[in-house]
Amino acid sequence: MVKSMENIVVKPNSNFTSLKGNNIPDNASEEYLHYRSCWNQYPKEFILRDMPLHLDIEASSRCNLRCTFCDKLPLLKPGQLGNLDFELFKHIIDQFDEEHKLWGLKLSYRGEPLINPQVPDMVKYAKERGVLDVYFNTNAMFLNEETCRKLIEAGLDRISISIDGSKKETYESVRIGASFEKLVENLETLIRLRKEYGVSYPKIRIQTVKFPDTDANAYLKKWDKYADEIAMVDYKDESVRNEDLRGNWACPQLWQRLTIEWDGTVFGCNNDDLRGFDLGNASSRSIYDCWHDERLTQVRNLHQQGKSHEVLVCNGCPWRTAQIVKD
């Protein structure tokens, strides 16, 4: 039994400002509310479930844009770019059952998921297998009518679209290769088709990074009619470290989720740019064994004891140490 340090802070060093709505679905089931309760409770009480509550599975590491702020895709070499194989996806999902249910699934990580044409099939398969919350982040450039219809029919629960600014000039100067007109057109298409099908899903979340000069009121006014939820996350200056978190911080991800890249490589953290938490490949190693890997267990123990700074990957993690920049 690992003795926990008192007064551990179990949350990322980030701050979301909700401008509209929230991430709880309308008419959320008791099962979903139980899932979200466990999501918050397990890290706080260091409860380790037999299987993760949630998986981040990368549908594609490729991207159609070259955003000015992106610090991941420019580092990838040609051999690291690809789409997730549908058979591998099914192999991963099939390891969960009613007793050890997968409650949450995010089909994006570094790239644009809709570059993979099988994403609607993945959504459908996950929903048929009982996954409660299936969603992904997208730049929305591929949200044409055909794709929107497939995603609605598959049962996609949520879709999160990152939009920088309220004007064409701002948006296209940051999202290199994107079209502001196509973005708006695709949003209108998705909203129209939801009405046509008589459904309220996928729930549309629009989000942006909140810089000190961001006009939240203008942002809300522009995107209000397109979104069920609008949120801003405070910008982090990763060159400025908050040392107050050094001795009493534990990462909630360690008790919540695993990350799986398109080629099957499993990581214990979706911020592991140093590749310190490589737990093997999902094509040859079970999710259970990855989740209970001895190295990951050691990391959890250190976090639980207030020694997260002794883990190289965690010590430099912006979730833990980057200073939030506020107005």
C-alpha positions as CSV (number, residue, x, y, z in Angstrom):
1,M,0.0,0.0,0.0
2,V,1.4,3.4,-1.1
3,K,1.1,6.1,1.5
4,S,-0.4,9.2,0.0
5,M,1.0,12.7,0.7
6,E,-1.7,15.0,2.2
7,N,-3.0,18.0,0.2
8,I,-2.1,16.6,-3.2
9,V,-3.5,18.8,-6.0
10,V,-5.0,16.4,-8.6
11,K,-5.9,18.5,-11.6
12,P,-4.1,20.0,-14.7
13,N,-2.7,23.5,-14.4
14,S,-5.3,24.9,-16.8
15,N,-8.3,27.0,-16.6
16,F,-11.4,26.8,-18.8
17,T,-13.8,29.7,-19.2
18,S,-17.2,28.6,-20.3
19,L,-19.0,31.2,-22.4
20,K,-22.0,29.0,-23.2
21,G,-23.3,25.5,-22.2
22,N,-21.3,22.7,-20.5
23,N,-19.9,19.3,-21.4
24,I,-22.8,17.3,-19.8
25,P,-25.2,16.1,-22.5
26,D,-28.8,17.1,-22.4
27,N,-30.9,14.4,-20.6
28,A,-27.7,12.7,-19.5
29,S,-28.3,9.1,-18.3
30,E,-27.5,7.9,-14.8
31,E,-24.8,5.8,-16.2
32,Y,-23.2,8.8,-17.9
33,L,-23.4,10.8,-14.7
34,H,-21.8,7.9,-12.8
35,Y,-19.0,7.9,-15.4
36,R,-18.3,11.6,-14.9
37,S,-18.4,11.1,-11.1
38,C,-15.8,8.4,-11.4
39,W,-13.7,10.6,-13.7
40,N,-13.4,13.1,-10.9
41,Q,-13.3,10.8,-8.0
42,Y,-10.8,8.2,-9.0
43,P,-7.8,10.5,-9.3
44,K,-8.7,12.4,-6.1
45,E,-8.8,9.1,-4.1
46,F,-6.2,7.3,-6.2
47,I,-8.6,4.6,-7.2
48,L,-7.3,2.4,-10.0
49,R,-9.9,0.6,-12.1
50,D,-9.1,-2.7,-13.7
51,M,-9.3,-1.0,-17.1
52,P,-9.1,2.7,-18.1
53,L,-12.2,4.8,-18.0
54,H,-11.3,6.4,-21.3
55,L,-9.0,6.0,-24.3
56,D,-7.5,8.6,-26.7
57,I,-7.1,6.7,-30.0
58,E,-5.5,8.6,-32.8
59,A,-7.5,8.0,-36.0
60,S,-4.8,9.8,-38.0
61,S,-1.5,11.6,-37.4
62,R,-1.7,13.4,-40.7
63,C,-3.1,16.9,-40.9
64,N,-4.3,19.1,-43.8
65,L,-3.3,22.3,-42.1
66,R,-0.1,23.9,-40.8
67,C,-1.1,25.9,-37.8
68,T,1.4,28.4,-36.5
69,F,1.2,27.2,-32.9
70,C,1.4,23.5,-33.6
71,D,4.4,21.9,-31.8
72,K,3.8,18.2,-32.5
73,L,3.2,17.6,-36.2
74,P,6.2,19.5,-37.5
75,L,8.4,17.1,-35.6
76,L,6.9,13.9,-37.2
77,K,8.9,12.1,-39.9
78,P,7.2,10.5,-42.9
79,G,7.2,7.1,-41.3
80,Q,5.3,8.5,-38.3
81,L,2.4,9.7,-40.4
82,G,-0.5,7.4,-41.0
83,N,-4.1,6.3,-40.4
84,L,-5.4,3.9,-37.8
85,D,-6.3,0.5,-39.2
86,F,-9.9,-0.4,-38.6
87,E,-9.1,-4.0,-37.5
88,L,-6.7,-2.7,-34.9
89,F,-9.3,-0.3,-33.7
90,K,-11.8,-3.2,-33.3
91,H,-9.2,-5.3,-31.5
92,I,-8.7,-2.5,-28.9
93,I,-12.4,-1.9,-28.4
94,D,-13.3,-5.6,-28.1
95,Q,-11.1,-5.9,-25.0
96,F,-13.8,-4.0,-23.0
97,D,-17.0,-5.6,-21.8
98,E,-20.0,-4.8,-19.5
99,E,-17.9,-5.6,-16.4
100,H,-15.0,-3.5,-17.6
101,K,-16.7,-0.9,-19.7
102,L,-15.0,1.7,-21.9
103,W,-17.0,4.9,-21.0
104,G,-15.1,7.5,-23.0
105,L,-13.4,7.5,-26.4
106,K,-11.7,10.4,-28.2
107,L,-10.7,9.7,-31.8
108,S,-8.1,12.4,-32.1
109,Y,-4.6,13.2,-30.8
110,R,-2.1,15.0,-33.0
111,G,-3.6,15.0,-36.5
112,E,-6.9,15.6,-38.2
113,P,-9.1,12.5,-37.6
114,L,-11.3,13.0,-40.6
115,I,-8.4,12.4,-43.0
116,N,-9.1,8.8,-42.1
117,P,-12.2,7.8,-44.1
118,Q,-13.1,5.1,-41.6
119,V,-13.8,7.4,-38.7
120,P,-17.6,7.1,-39.1
121,D,-17.2,3.3,-39.0
122,M,-15.2,3.6,-35.8
123,V,-17.8,5.8,-34.2
124,K,-20.5,3.3,-35.2
125,Y,-18.6,0.3,-33.9
126,A,-17.8,2.0,-30.6
127,K,-21.4,3.0,-30.0
128,E,-22.6,-0.5,-30.9
129,R,-20.1,-1.8,-28.3
130,G,-21.7,0.4,-25.6
131,V,-19.1,3.3,-25.4
132,L,-21.1,6.2,-23.7
133,D,-19.1,9.2,-24.9
134,V,-17.5,9.2,-28.4
135,Y,-16.0,12.4,-29.7
136,F,-13.1,14.0,-31.4
137,N,-11.4,17.3,-32.2
138,T,-11.4,18.5,-35.7
139,N,-10.6,21.6,-37.8
140,A,-13.9,21.0,-39.7
141,M,-12.5,21.3,-43.2
142,F,-13.7,17.8,-44.0
143,L,-17.2,18.2,-42.5
144,N,-19.0,18.1,-45.8
145,E,-22.6,16.9,-46.1
146,E,-21.7,13.2,-46.8
147,T,-19.4,13.0,-43.8
148,C,-21.9,14.8,-41.5
149,R,-24.6,12.4,-42.5
150,K,-22.3,9.4,-41.8
151,L,-21.3,10.8,-38.4
152,I,-24.9,11.5,-37.3
153,E,-26.1,8.0,-38.4
154,A,-23.1,6.5,-36.6
155,G,-24.2,8.2,-33.3
156,L,-21.3,10.5,-32.7
157,D,-21.9,12.2,-29.3
158,R,-19.8,15.3,-29.5
159,I,-17.5,17.2,-31.8
160,S,-15.0,19.8,-30.7
161,I,-13.9,22.5,-33.2
162,S,-11.0,24.8,-32.5
163,I,-11.6,28.3,-34.1
164,D,-9.1,31.0,-33.5
165,G,-10.7,34.4,-33.5
166,S,-14.0,35.8,-34.9
167,K,-12.7,37.1,-38.3
168,K,-11.4,35.6,-41.5
169,E,-8.1,37.4,-41.3
170,T,-7.3,36.2,-37.8
171,Y,-8.5,32.6,-38.4
172,E,-6.6,32.1,-41.7
173,S,-3.4,33.7,-40.4
174,V,-3.2,31.0,-37.6
175,R,-4.8,28.0,-39.4
176,I,-2.6,28.0,-42.5
177,G,-4.4,26.2,-45.3
178,A,-7.9,26.6,-43.8
179,S,-10.8,28.5,-45.3
180,F,-13.0,30.6,-43.1
181,E,-15.9,30.3,-45.6
182,K,-15.7,26.5,-45.7
183,L,-15.6,26.4,-41.9
184,V,-18.8,28.4,-41.6
185,E,-20.4,26.4,-44.5
186,N,-19.6,23.1,-42.9
187,L,-20.9,24.2,-39.5
188,E,-24.2,25.3,-41.1
189,T,-24.4,21.9,-42.9
190,L,-24.0,20.0,-39.6
191,I,-26.6,22.1,-37.9
192,R,-29.0,21.7,-40.8
193,L,-28.6,18.0,-40.9
194,R,-29.1,17.6,-37.2
195,K,-32.5,19.3,-37.7
196,E,-33.2,17.1,-40.7
197,Y,-32.6,13.9,-38.7
198,G,-34.4,15.3,-35.7
199,V,-31.5,14.8,-33.3
200,S,-29.4,17.0,-31.0
201,Y,-26.1,15.2,-31.6
202,P,-23.3,15.5,-32.2
203,K,-23.2,18.2,-29.6
204,I,-21.0,21.0,-31.1
205,R,-18.3,22.6,-29.0
206,I,-16.4,25.6,-30.3
207,Q,-13.2,26.5,-28.4
208,T,-10.2,28.8,-28.6
209,V,-7.1,29.7,-26.6
210,K,-7.7,32.8,-24.5
211,F,-4.8,35.3,-24.9
212,P,-4.6,38.4,-22.8
213,D,-6.1,40.5,-25.7
214,T,-8.9,38.0,-26.7
215,D,-12.3,39.6,-26.8
216,A,-14.6,37.0,-25.3
217,N,-17.8,38.9,-26.0
218,A,-17.0,39.3,-29.7
219,Y,-16.1,35.6,-29.9
220,L,-19.4,34.6,-28.2
221,K,-21.4,36.9,-30.4
222,K,-19.8,35.5,-33.6
223,W,-20.1,31.7,-32.8
224,D,-23.1,31.6,-30.5
225,K,-25.6,30.4,-33.2
226,Y,-23.3,27.6,-34.3
227,A,-22.5,26.0,-31.0
228,D,-24.1,24.2,-28.1
229,E,-21.0,24.9,-26.0
230,I,-18.3,27.6,-26.3
231,A,-15.2,27.6,-24.1
232,M,-11.9,29.3,-23.8
233,V,-8.7,27.9,-22.2
234,D,-6.2,30.3,-20.7
235,Y,-3.0,30.6,-22.7
236,K,0.1,29.1,-21.0
237,D,3.5,30.6,-21.3
238,E,5.6,27.4,-21.2
239,S,8.7,29.4,-20.7
240,V,7.5,30.5,-17.3
241,R,7.3,27.8,-14.7
242,N,5.1,27.7,-11.6
243,E,7.3,26.1,-9.0
244,D,4.6,26.2,-6.4
245,L,3.3,23.0,-7.9
246,R,6.5,21.1,-7.6
247,G,5.9,19.1,-4.5
248,N,2.1,18.5,-4.3
249,W,0.8,17.7,-7.7
250,A,-0.6,14.5,-9.1
251,C,-1.7,14.0,-12.7
252,P,-5.4,12.8,-13.0
253,Q,-4.6,11.1,-16.4
254,L,-2.8,8.3,-14.6
255,W,-6.1,7.1,-13.1
256,Q,-8.3,7.9,-16.1
257,R,-7.0,7.2,-19.5
258,L,-4.4,5.8,-22.0
259,T,-3.3,7.3,-25.3
260,I,-2.9,5.1,-28.4
261,E,-1.2,6.4,-31.6
262,W,-2.4,5.4,-35.1
263,D,0.2,2.6,-35.3
264,G,-0.9,1.1,-32.0
265,T,1.8,2.5,-29.7
266,V,0.4,2.9,-26.3
267,F,1.3,5.8,-23.9
268,G,0.4,6.5,-20.4
269,C,0.0,10.2,-21.1
270,N,-1.1,12.4,-24.0
271,N,1.5,15.0,-23.2
272,D,4.4,12.6,-23.4
273,D,6.6,14.5,-26.0
274,L,9.7,12.9,-24.5
275,R,8.3,9.4,-25.2
276,G,9.0,8.2,-21.6
277,F,5.7,6.3,-21.2
278,D,5.9,3.9,-24.2
279,L,4.0,0.9,-22.9
280,G,4.2,-1.3,-26.0
281,N,1.9,-1.8,-28.9
282,A,-1.8,-2.5,-28.8
283,S,-1.5,-5.0,-31.6
284,S,0.6,-7.4,-29.4
285,R,-0.1,-6.3,-25.9
286,S,-3.4,-6.1,-24.1
287,I,-4.8,-2.8,-22.8
288,Y,-5.0,-4.4,-19.3
289,D,-1.3,-5.2,-19.3
290,C,-0.5,-1.7,-20.6
291,W,-2.7,-0.1,-17.9
292,H,-1.0,-2.2,-15.2
293,D,2.5,-1.8,-16.6
294,E,5.2,-1.8,-13.8
295,R,6.7,1.5,-15.0
296,L,3.3,3.2,-15.0
297,T,2.6,1.8,-11.6
298,Q,5.8,3.3,-10.3
299,V,4.9,6.7,-11.8
300,R,1.5,6.6,-10.1
301,N,3.2,5.8,-6.8
302,L,5.5,8.8,-7.1
303,H,2.6,11.1,-8.0
304,Q,0.6,9.8,-5.1
305,Q,3.5,10.5,-2.7
306,G,4.0,14.1,-4.0
307,K,7.1,13.3,-6.0
308,S,5.9,13.8,-9.6
309,H,8.9,16.1,-10.1
310,E,11.1,13.0,-9.9
311,V,9.6,11.7,-13.2
312,L,11.4,13.3,-16.1
313,V,8.4,13.5,-18.4
314,C,6.2,14.9,-15.7
315,N,8.6,17.4,-14.3
316,G,8.7,19.3,-17.6
317,C,5.0,18.8,-18.4
318,P,3.1,22.1,-19.1
319,W,0.0,20.7,-17.4
320,R,2.0,20.7,-14.2
321,T,4.3,23.7,-14.4
322,A,3.5,26.2,-17.1
323,Q,2.3,29.5,-15.8
324,I,-1.2,30.4,-16.8
325,V,-1.4,33.9,-18.4
326,K,-4.5,35.8,-17.5
327,D,-5.9,39.2,-18.3
